[in-house]
C-alpha cells in the first residue's frame, strides 16, 4: 500500500515539474508575441494571466501588455474585471505595475 502511494506521489511530482516547464514555454511564447506586437496573442495572454495566477507568470505579462500602448486600455480593463479572482498580494503588485 505504502509503495503505491509513494509511486503516485513521485508521478505527481514529475507531472508538476512538467507543467511548470509548459508554463515557462507558454510564457516565453506569449512574451515573444507581445514584443513583436502580434495582436492575436493579446487575448491568449489575458486568458493566461486569468487562469495562471502565479506572480512569476502574471506580472511580466501584465507589465509588457501595459507597455504596449495599443492594448494598454484593454489590459487595464481586463485587470479591473478579474482582480477579485486574484490572490491579494498578486493583485496589489499587478496594480502597481499598471500604475493604478
C-alpha positions as CSV (number, residue, x, y, z in Angstrom):
1,X,0.0,0.0,0.0
2,X,2.7,2.5,1.0
3,X,4.7,1.8,-2.1
4,X,1.7,2.6,-4.4
5,X,1.2,5.9,-2.5
6,X,4.9,6.6,-2.9
7,X,4.7,5.8,-6.6
8,X,1.7,8.1,-7.0
9,X,3.4,11.0,-5.2
10,X,6.5,10.6,-7.4
11,X,4.3,10.6,-10.5
12,X,2.6,13.8,-9.3
13,X,5.9,15.5,-8.7
14,X,7.0,14.6,-12.2
15,X,3.8,15.9,-13.7
16,X,4.1,19.1,-11.6
17,X,7.7,19.7,-12.9
18,X,6.5,19.1,-16.5
19,X,3.6,21.5,-16.1
20,X,6.0,24.2,-14.8
21,X,8.1,23.7,-17.9
22,X,5.0,24.0,-20.1
23,X,4.0,27.3,-18.4
24,X,7.5,28.7,-18.8
25,X,7.5,27.8,-22.5
26,X,4.0,29.3,-23.0
27,X,5.0,32.4,-21.1
28,X,8.0,32.9,-23.3
29,X,5.8,32.3,-26.4
30,X,3.3,34.9,-25.2
31,X,6.0,37.4,-24.4
32,X,7.6,37.0,-27.8
33,X,4.2,37.7,-29.4
34,X,3.7,40.8,-27.3
35,X,7.2,42.1,-28.1
36,X,6.5,41.6,-31.8
37,X,3.1,43.4,-31.4
38,X,1.2,40.3,-32.5
39,X,-2.4,41.3,-31.8
40,X,-3.6,37.7,-31.9
41,X,-1.6,36.9,-28.8
42,X,-3.3,39.5,-26.6
43,X,-6.5,37.5,-25.9
44,X,-4.4,34.4,-25.2
45,X,-2.1,36.4,-22.9
46,X,-5.1,37.8,-21.0
47,X,-6.6,34.4,-20.7
48,X,-3.3,33.0,-19.4
49,X,-3.0,35.7,-16.7
50,X,-6.5,34.9,-15.6
51,X,-6.0,31.2,-15.4
52,X,-2.5,31.0,-14.1
53,X,-2.4,33.3,-11.1
54,X,1.3,33.0,-10.1
55,X,3.1,36.3,-9.9
56,X,6.2,34.9,-11.7
57,X,4.0,34.4,-14.8
58,X,1.3,37.1,-14.4
59,X,3.4,40.2,-13.6
60,X,5.7,40.0,-16.6
61,X,2.8,39.7,-19.0
62,X,0.8,42.5,-17.4
63,X,3.9,44.8,-17.5
64,X,4.6,44.1,-21.1
65,X,1.0,44.4,-22.1
66,X,0.9,47.7,-20.3
67,X,4.0,48.9,-22.1
68,X,2.2,48.3,-25.4
69,X,0.2,51.5,-25.8
70,X,-2.3,50.0,-28.3
71,X,-3.5,47.4,-25.8
72,X,-2.9,49.3,-22.5
73,X,-6.6,50.2,-22.0
74,X,-7.7,46.7,-22.7
75,X,-5.1,45.3,-20.3
76,X,-6.2,47.7,-17.5
77,X,-9.9,46.9,-18.1
78,X,-9.2,43.2,-18.0
79,X,-7.3,43.5,-14.8
80,X,-10.1,45.5,-13.1
81,X,-12.6,42.9,-14.2
82,X,-10.6,39.9,-12.9
83,X,-8.8,41.5,-9.9
84,X,-11.2,40.0,-7.4
85,X,-10.3,36.5,-8.6
86,X,-6.6,37.1,-7.9
87,X,-4.7,36.5,-4.7
88,X,-4.4,39.7,-2.8
89,X,-0.6,40.1,-3.0
90,X,-0.5,39.4,-6.7
91,X,-3.4,41.8,-7.4
92,X,-1.7,44.5,-5.4
93,X,1.6,44.1,-7.2
94,X,0.0,44.0,-10.6
95,X,-2.0,47.1,-9.7
96,X,1.4,48.9,-9.1
97,X,2.7,47.6,-12.4
98,X,-0.3,49.0,-14.1
99,X,0.1,52.3,-12.3
100,X,-3.4,52.0,-10.6
